[in-house]
Amino acid sequence: MRTRSTRATACAVAATTAGVLAVTGATAVAAPGGTPGGPAPTSGVQLERLDRGLVAAHTSEGVFLSWRLLGTEVTGHTQDGMAGADFVVYRDGEAIATVTDSTNYVDRDGTGSAEYAVAPVTDGVEGERSAPVTAWDAGYLDIPLNKPADGVTPVGESYTYRANDASVADLDGDGEYELVLKWDPSNSKDVSQKGYTGNQYLDAYELDGTQLWRIDLGVNIRSGAHYTQFPVYDFDGDGQAELMVKTAPGTKVVKYENGEPAGEQYVQIPARDRKAGVKHTDDYRYSADDYYEHVVQMFRDWSSHPEVTSGQWPTTLEEAFGVEPRYDYPLSDTDARELADYFMDVYAPSRSARNDLRTFEGFVISGPEYLTVFDGRTGRPMQTVDYKPGRHDDGLRWGDYAMSRIEPGNRVDRFLSGVAYLDGERPSAVFARGYYTRTTLVAYDWDGNSLSERWFVDSGWTPMTNPFNDGPHGVPGTDPEFGSITTQGFHSLSAADVDGDGRHEIVYGSATIDHDGSLLYSSFDHLPEGSANPGAYAGLGHGDAMHVTDIDPSRPGLEIWTCHEGGAWAPYGSAMRDAATGEVLFGAYSGRDTGRAMIGDVLPDVPGIEVWASMPGGTDASGTLSATGEQLSTRTLGTNQSVRWAADGSTQVIDGSIDQTPRIVDWDGTVLTLDGTLTNNHTKGNPSLVADVFGDWREEVLVRTTDSSALRLYLSTEITDIKLYTLMHDPQYRAEVARQQTTYNQPSYPGFYLASDTDWSQVPIP
């Protein structure tokens, strides 16, 4: 397979060669030095100064203890993990054990009142003891939440709230993680769905449930998975994390003290908008009548549209709709209303029976759009800038009126976000808008006082001959470098060092942006026999799920496993690619929307990480495949979310969506039922977060209780003899955790091969 790229073949060869370095340590972690809350290191990768992360839980075997090995404490490799500090375990101030082969322990004589601590031992010298902890009563912790009050929309529809996606970061510089949680109203919407939504909220909590602040995004930010992306990370290296999120007039922060509101502050409206009369009380939501008037005005202005005056689009709306000409242009108000009535009542329904534009309401398709940086400790808004790029229009230029399904406000309002070490040392925030047609990404750096733009990627518009009847998907944009990335983006993105240069690239689905903002590649291939256009050269296209890590340890570098929804117009329904070059290593044409995909070491006896994909409704696409593409079984596990839960380094899967009780499962059946909880995002079935929050290298699962009164954090209490530094000290994994909240939540992966058969000599040493 060939790939489209702005780079010469020599560069592609260099990238392939550099890919060898990724698995041999070029992406090695440089874990932070200093104490929690201290200044950032002056060299190496800026990562968090974390404390020991000790946690204890009662089990049938005794009190289980688990703690972090920090990246700075790793000195080499062993046959079973990483070499580094040993640990003395204390109960009530008395040393009861020394652990050398792992970072967990079971105290079989432990009691409910005992206090535990651990201390590192390096070269025979004991270091500082951790803060003492007592044991949980069970293998989980309930983090109390402050559920927002119910509400009523402008048309009288009631709604309630449920806990949704979450992220963790050290907000106050104490070395412990705090929690940032998004609240989802029961009437949240996909961007293709009509209707009003309740306000979207973001809360910050200590892990004991102490609330720090609440951001109310206001009526001018619609609620739903595609709208609010909220990377939270220590971007400036001062030891305290910041949060960045799209805001609008009316967005405000409420600070909490002792569980009660203690003052509020609105996001500052930029001076230009204040001068223009913009106020926090403005409401840009469209009623059905508002939208009708919007269409009337759009038609009145038709003859002055730049695309009309330049000759790209039909001169008259009658030509666009395929009817006989009858009006003079520019249209009068009366004529514009006649055409608006025809468009809504005749033309649109003729394109699709689902086009009921008379009831189009609840969307925000005009008004200011901002990006705001918030202080993680206090919630204080620190800087607000214009969101880049702006919407330009209600989606007309983005192709939202061109398909048979007319969906204003759809493709224009597809947002993503993430964190990436683009310079190999400091984290940048990445925000994206669009992936079906025009596709844009912008990277920002935060220095503690102001945002600076690192780079901006823009495919340019996808040309259309008729914005009311065209097929803009799969059409290249107008930009000479980035035009090929249209329709290549996914509902997520990943930051990974795919070319082995020590800097993160942005894997944007079927295309990858290099660390400097240039195009590394955009993956294309020929359509096979049985497709819509055999032999044609087409992009791999858009899809819903993507996984980036070292999947196949027998070959150099990282791999990308994806599914694709282009059906008969996509070369593959699922595909494995070389992450450095975008070349397809193996894949299968499906001719249908292959809607889900997952990876995991679910068959530990098989080398490499297994991969699988499925069609809508859970139909298996090709069963479970090896890392090199051989079918291992016609069975597959689920595709909701994976978790590193077991002691042996294998992968488990979280199953259960909508009203089902979620379970952690493996190939042999149920490992743990998460009673009293629910997952998020309807059929996606995602926990709020899966991440190495504390304890050893394994991941914790955070799910909402059924009434959303708490987030329940589950801890694996199976003793493991694998000694590995916290995954949060791997740059790719930490960036992936910060990205996990975006749109269709995807698992977080390290930048090295991690499975039951890991060759520890190949794992990077910080």
N, C-alpha and C positions, 0 to 999 in steps of 0.2 A: 504494500500500500504506500502511496505517496501522501505527503501532507503539504498543504499550502502554507507558505511562510514568506515573510519579507526578507529572510536571511538566505545567504548563499549556501550551496550544498556543503561547503567547507565548514560553515557554522554548525550545520546539522550533524556532521561527523564529529566535530568538537564536542557538541552536546552529548552525543552518544558516548564518547570516551569519558567525558566528565561524569556521566552517570555511574561509572564504575566507582568513583570516589564516594558516592553517597552511601554505599554499603560498607565501605572500609573506614569510615570515620570522618569524612569531610564535613558532615553535618553534626559533628560532635558538639555536645552540650557544653557551654561554658556557664556553669551554674553560678548564681550570685554569691558574692562575698558579703561580709558585714553582718550586722544584726538586723532583725526585723524592724522596719521603719527607717532604717538608715539610708544614707545616700547610695545612688546607683554606682556599681563598679565602673571604673574608668576604661576598662577594656573587656572584651568578650561579650557574650550574649547577655543582655539585661533580662534576668528572670527574677521571680519574687524571692525575697528573704523570708522563708517560711520557718515556723517553729517545728517542734518534733511531731506534732499531729498525733499524739498518743490518744488512743481510745480504748475503752474496755467494755465488755458485754458479758452478761451471764449466759452460759450454755450448759448443756447437760453434762459436759466434761469438766466444768469449772469456769473460771473467769478467763475469757479470751482477751489478750492484749495485742494491739497492733500499732505500729508507729512508722515514721518516715526515716529512710536513709536519704540524706540530702545529697545533691549532686556534688557538692564540694567535698564530701567525705569518701568518694570513690577513688580507689588507688589502682585498680586493675581488674582482672577477670579471674574467675575460678571455673571449674567444670559445671557448677550448678548456679552460677549467677555472677555477681560483681563482688570484688574484694573491696573492703573498706572498714569503717569503724565497727568494732564489736559493741555490745550493749550490756550494761548491768541493769537488771530489773529489780526495782524496790517495791516492797509492800510495807506500808506504814513505817517507812524510814529504814527498814532492814533489807539488805541485799538478799534476794532469794534465788537468783539465777544469773548466769552470764550467757548471752545468746551470740553465737558467732556466725551461724549459717543462714540467718533470715532476719526479719524484723517483726516477728510475732512470737507469741508464747501463750501457753495455757497454764494458769495457776490452779492446780487441781484442789488446793486447800483454800482457795479464795473465799471471802465472805462478802456480803452485801455492803458492809460498812467500810471495807478496806480501801485505803488510798494507795494508788500506784504511781510510780514515776520510773523513767528510764534515763540512763546517762550513757553517752558514747565513751568508748575507750579506744584511744589511738596510740600505738606504740607504747602500750602499758600505762598511759596517762589517762585518767578519768576526766571527762569534761563536765560541763554544766548539766545538772539534772533538769528534766522537763518539769513543767508545772504538773502538780498532782491531779489525778482524775479518779473518780469512782465509777463503778460498773453500771451500765444500763441494765434494766430488768430483762430485756430481750435483745434480739439482734437488730433492733432498729431504734431510731430516735425520732420523736415527733417534734417538729419545729412549729410552734403556734403561729398562726397567721391572723392578720386583721382584715377580714373579708369586707370589701366595699359594700355600701348600701345598695339595695335594689334601685332600679330606675324605670322611667317611662319615656318612650320616644315621643317626638313631636306629633306623631299620628296615634298616640295612645296605646302603644304596645309595651307591655311590661317585660323587663328583663332582670336577670340575676347575674351573679359573678361566680367564676370558678378559677382556681389556680391553674396557670398555664406554664409556659416555658420559663426556665430559670438559668442563672449563671452564677459563678462564684468568683470572688476576688477579695484581696485584702484591702478593704475600704479605709481602714483607720490606721494601718501601719503597725499592727501589733503582731504580725506573723501568722495570724489566724484568718481563715476565710470567713467572709460574710456572704450573704445570699442576696441576689437581686432577682425578683420574681415579677413576671408579667401577669396581670389579671385580665382574663378574657370574659367579656360579657356573653351571655347566652345567645345573643343575637349577632355575634361577630360574623363577618361575611368573607367569603372568597371575593376577589375583585370582579368576578364575573356575575355576582349575585346582587340583585337590587335590594334596597331597604336601608333603613336607619340602623345604626348600631349605638350601643352605649359607649361611654368614654373608655379609653384604654388607660390603665394605670400600671406604673412600675414602682414596686416597693423594695426597700432595703432592710434586711434583718440580720442581727446577730444569730448564731446558730441556737441560742437559747430562746429565740422568739422576740427579743427586744427590737422594736421597730425604730429605724433611724430616720427614714423619710419616705414620702410618697410623691411621685411625679404624676400629676393628672395631665395627660396630653391634650385634653380639651376636646371640644366638639369638632374642631377642624382637622383632626387626625382620625380617620376611619379605623375601626377595629377589625382585625383579621390577620391571618398568618403572613400575608404578603406586605403588610403596611409597616409594622413597627419592628425594626431590627435594632438591637441594643448592645453592641459590644461594650463590655466593661473590663478594663485592664489598666495597669499602671503604665500609662503611655509616656510620662515624663521622667520616670525613674526616681521619684521622690519617696517611694515606699507606700504610697497611698493611691489606690486606683481611681480612675475617672470613668464616667459613662458618657457615651455619645449616642444620640438618637435624633431622628427627624422630629421637628416640632413645628408649631404654628402659632399665630395669635391665640391667646387664651391658655397656652400651656403654663402650668404653675407647679411649684414645689411646696409641699407642706412638710415642715420639720417636726419630728416627734421627740418628746422628752417624757420619760416615765410613763410611756404608753399613751400619752395624750398629745394632740396637736399643739405645737408651740410656735406658731407663726407661719406665714406663707409668703412666697415671692414668685412673681410672674417672670417668665423668660422675657428679657428685654427686646422690644420691637426695634429693629434697626432704624436709625435716624431718618433714612430716606422714606421708609414706610410710615413712620410717625408723621412726617411732614405731609405725606399724601393722605393722612386721615385714618390710617389703620389703627384699630383699637382692639383691646383684649376681649371686648364684648361682641366683636364681629362674629357672625355665624355664616360660614360659606357653604353649608350643606344645602343641596338642591332638593326642593320639593318637586313633585311632578310638574306643577305649574312653572316653577323656576326653569326646569329643564326645557319645557316647551318654548319659553321665551328665549332661552339660550340658543335653541335651534333656529328660531326666527332671526335672531341677530346674526348668527353664523351665515344664514342664507342671504340676508341683506348685504353682508360684507363680501359675498362670494366673488364678485368681479374684481376685488382688490386683493384677494389672496395671492401671495407671491408665487405659489405654484400654478395659479391660473394665469397671472399676468406673464409668467415666463413660458407658458405654453405646455407645461407638464400635465396639467389637469384640464378637463373639459371646460370650455368657455362658459357654458350654461349648465345649470342643474338639470334641465330637461335632457341634455345630452348624457349627463352622468347617470340619470335614471332610465335612459332608453325610451323616452317619450317624445312626442312631437313638440317643437318649440312654440311657445305662446307668450312669453314674458319679455319685457324690456329690462335691460340691466344698466345700472344697479337697480335691484329690485325695490319696489315700494314696500311699505310695511304690509299693505293688503296682499300684494302678490307673494311676499315672503311667507305670510301666514297660510296662504293657499298651498304653497309648495311644502310647508312644514306639515300641514294636515295630510297631504298626499304621501309624503315621506313616511310619516308615522303610521298612517292607517292603511296604506296600500303597498307602497314599495317595500318597506321593512318586513311586514308579514309575508310578502311574496318570496322573500329571501329565506325566511325560516319562520315556522309557526311559533317559535320561542321568542320572536322579536316583538315584545309588548312594550314599546317605548312610551306609551301613555302613562305607564305606572313607574317609570324610571325615577327613583328618588333615593335620598340618603347619601349620595356620592358627594365628594369634595373634589370638584374639577376646576376650581378657580381659587384665587387668593394666594397670599404669600406662603412659601415653604422654606423652612429653616433647618439648619443642623446646629445642635447645641451641645456644648461640652459641660457636663455637670461634675462637681466635686463629689467624690464617692463618700467621703466622711459625713458631709453636711447636706448633700443634695443641692448645694448652691449652684445656680447656673453661672458659668464663668465666661463663656463667649458664645455668641450666636452669629452665624453667617448664613448667607443664602444657600439653600440646598442646590447642589450642582450635579447634573443639570436640572433646570426647572422643567415643569411639565410641558411647556410650550403651548399646548392646547388640551382639549379634553380627550385626546387620543386619535383625532382625525389623521394627523401626520404619522402616528404610530401604527396605523392599520386597524384601529378599533372599529371602524365603520366598513372596512373593505371585505371582510369575510362574510359568509352567509349568516353567521351569528353576529349581529351588530351589538357591540359591547362597549359603549363609551366608558372611559375610565379603567379599562382592563390592562392592556399591554403597557400603557403609560405608567401605571402604578405598580409595577413589579420591582420590589426592592430586595437587596441582599446586603449583608455586611460581614466583616470579619476582621481579624488581626493578622499581621504578617511582619516578619523580620526582613524587610526588603533590603536593608543594608547589611544584614548579618549580625547586627548588634542591638539596634533599638526597635521597639515595636511601632508599627504604623497602623492606623485604622484605614480600612478599605470599605467604601460604600459603592453600591452598584444600582443602576436603574435600567431595566429593560434586558430582555434576552431573546424574545421572539422576533422582534424587528430591530429597530435601533437599539444598540447595546452600548452601555457606558459604564466605566469604572473610574473612581477617583480615589487616590491615596493621600492621606493627611498625616502630618506629624504634629504632635502637641508638646510644647516646651515648658508647660506650666503656666504660660500667660496667653499664648495665641496659637492658632492653627496655621500651619503652612502647607500648601499643596505640594506634594512630591511629584505626582504626575496625574494626567487625565487621559483616559482612553475613550474614544468615541468612534463607533463604526460608521457614523453618518447615517442619514435617513435611507431606508430601503425605497428605491424609486417605485412609484405607482403611476399608472396611466389614468386610473380612475379611483379615487379614494373611497367610492361607494360600491365598487365591484372589481376586486383585484385579489391576488394571492401573494401577500408580502412575505409570508414565511418562506425561508430558504433562499430569499433574494439577497445578494450581497449589498452591503451599504456602500455609500459613495466615497468613503475614505480610502485612499490608495493603500494604506498599511493595514487598517483594521476592518475593512469592508467584509472580509470573509468570516468574521466572528458572529454575524447575525444568525439567530436561531440555533446557535451552538451553546448558549448558556443554559444552566440547570436551575432548579429551585434551591440551590446551595452553591457554595464554592469551597475551595480548600487552599490553605497556604502550605506549601511544601517545597523543599529544595530539590527540584526534579533534575537539575543539570549538574549538581554536585559542586557548585561554586560557593557554598556556604551562605547563600542568600535565598530567601523564600521567593518562589514564583506563585502566581495566582492561577490555580487550575479552575477555569471557568467552564466546567462541563466539557464540551468537545473542543475547547480551545484553551491555550495557556498563555498568560501574559508574563513576560520575563520580569525580573526584579526591578529593572529600570523603566518599566512601563512600555517597552517595545513588545511586538508580537513574537513569541517564541514559535508557536505553530497553531494552526487550525486544522483539525483532522478531517480529511475527506477520503472517500473510496468510491469504487464503481458499484452501481446498483446491480444486483444479481438477477439471474433468470427468475421469472415469476414475480418480479417487482413491477412497479408502475412504469418504469422506463429503463429496461435492462441496458447496461453498458454506460449509462449516464454517470457523470462524476458528481457526487453529492456529498454534502457535509454529513457527518454522523448525526448531527442534530441534537435537539433538546431532549431532556429526560428528567426523571424525578429523583433518581438516586445515584450517588457517586461515592466511591471509596478509594482513597489514595494512601498507599503505604508500600512497604516491601512485601508483596504478596508471594513472590516466587524467589526464594533465597538462592536458587541455582543459577540465576542470571543477575547481572549487575544492575544496581539502581532500583528505583521505585516503579510500581505499576499502578494503573488506574482501571478499576472495574466499574462499568456503567451500564445502565439500561436506557432505552431510547423509545420515544413514543411516535416517531414519524411514520410507523406502519409501512405501507408499500412504498413510501418515498424515502425510507431510511435504509442505508446499506446493511445495518445490523439492528436487531432487537436488543442484543446485549453484546458487549465487547470488552476484551482485555487489551489495554494499550501500554506501550512503553511510555513512561511518564516523561522521559527526556525528549523524545522525538514525536510522540503522538501516533507512532506506527501501531496498527492493530496487530496484536500477536495471535489472537484467535477470537472468534465471535460467531454468532448465529443470526441469520436473517429470520425474522418472525412474520413480517407482513402485518403485524398488529401493534397496538400500543403495549409495549412491555413496560409495565408501570412500576415495578419494584425490583430491587436488587440488593444483595447482602453478601458479605464475606465473613469468614471466621474459621478458626481452626476447630471445626466441629467433629472431625475424624482424626484424632491425634496420631493414628498409625500411618497416616498418609503424609508424605513430605509436603511442606508448603501450606498455604492457607487456602481453604476451599472457597468456591464462589458459586452463586446461584442467582436466578432471576425468575420472575413470575409475571403472568398477565393479570389484568384486572379480574377480580373475583378469586384470586389465589391460585389460578391454574399454573402449574409448573411449566416453565418455558423449555428447559432441557435437563432438569434434574440438578443434582449436585455435581459440580465439576472440580477437578484438581486444579492446582495453580498453573498447570500447563494445558488445560482444556480437555482432559479425558473425563468421560462420564463415570462417576463413582457409584451413583445411585439414582434411581428415578425419584426418590424422596428428596424433599428439601425441608429445612426448618423455616421459621417465619422470617419476615423482612421488616418488622417494625423497628427494632433497635437491637444492637448487640451489647454484651457486657463481659468484661474479663472478671469472672467470678470464682472460677475453680482454682485449686491449689497448684495444678500442673501446668498452668499457662494456656490451657485450651480456652475456647470461646463458647459462651452461652448466648442465648437469644431471649429477648423479652417478648412475650406473646400476650395478646389480649387488647382489644380496642373497644371503643364506644362504651357500652355498659358491662363488658366482660371484666371479671377480676383478673388482673394481670398475673402472669407466671414467668418465672425464670426457668427455661427449659434447655435441655441438651439432647443429643441424639437418642438417648435412652428414655427420655421422658421428663417429668416435672422435677426440677431441683428445689424450687421454693415457690409457694403460692403467696402472693402479696395481698393477703386478706384485708378488706376494709379500705382498699385504694382503687384508683382509676387512672388510666393513662389519658393523654391529651390528643387534640387535633383529629378527632373523629376516627376515620379508618386508619390514619397513620399510626395510632397506638403508641405514641412516644411518651416515655417518662418526662418529667420536667427537666431532668438532667441525669446523665450517666457520666461520672468523672471520678478520678482519683482525688477525692476531696480531703481525706486524711488517712491515717493508718499506712499499711504497706502499699505496694505498687498496684494492688487490685482496685477495681472501680466500685464506687458506691452507686446505688440507684435511688433517685429522689422522685417520688410519686405523690400525687395529691391524695389526701383522704377523701372518702366519698362525698363528704359535705364541705370540702375545702377549708376546714377549720385548721388544718395543719399540712405541712409537707412532711412526709415520712421518709426518712433516710435509712436505707437498708445497708448493712455491713456484712460482708462475707466473713464467717467465723471458722472456716476450715483452715487448719494449720497448713502453711506452705513452707517448703524448704528452699524456695527461690529467693535469693537475695538480690534485690534490684532497687535502684534509687527511685524516688517518687516520679511517676510519669509526668508530673507537672514541671519537672526540670528537664524535659525534652522539649525543645522549641516548637517542633511541629505539633506535638500532642497538646501543649499549652495553648497554642494558637487555635487548634481545632476545638478545644473546650470553649474558648471565647466565641468561636463561630457557631457552636452547636445550636444556639438559640435561633438561628436565622431560618425563617420560612419552613421548609421541610427538614426537620432536624435529622442530621446524619451523625453516625458515631464518630468518635475522635480516635485518631491513629497516631502512633509515634513515627518518627522518621527512620526507624530501623525495623528489622524483622523481629516480631514478638509473637511467639507461639510455644507449643509444648516441646518443640525440638529446636529451640533457639541455640545457635552457636554463640555462646557468650563472648568469645574472643572477637566477634564482629560487632558487638554492641558498643557504641561510642562511649568513651571515657570523658567525662567533663574535665 
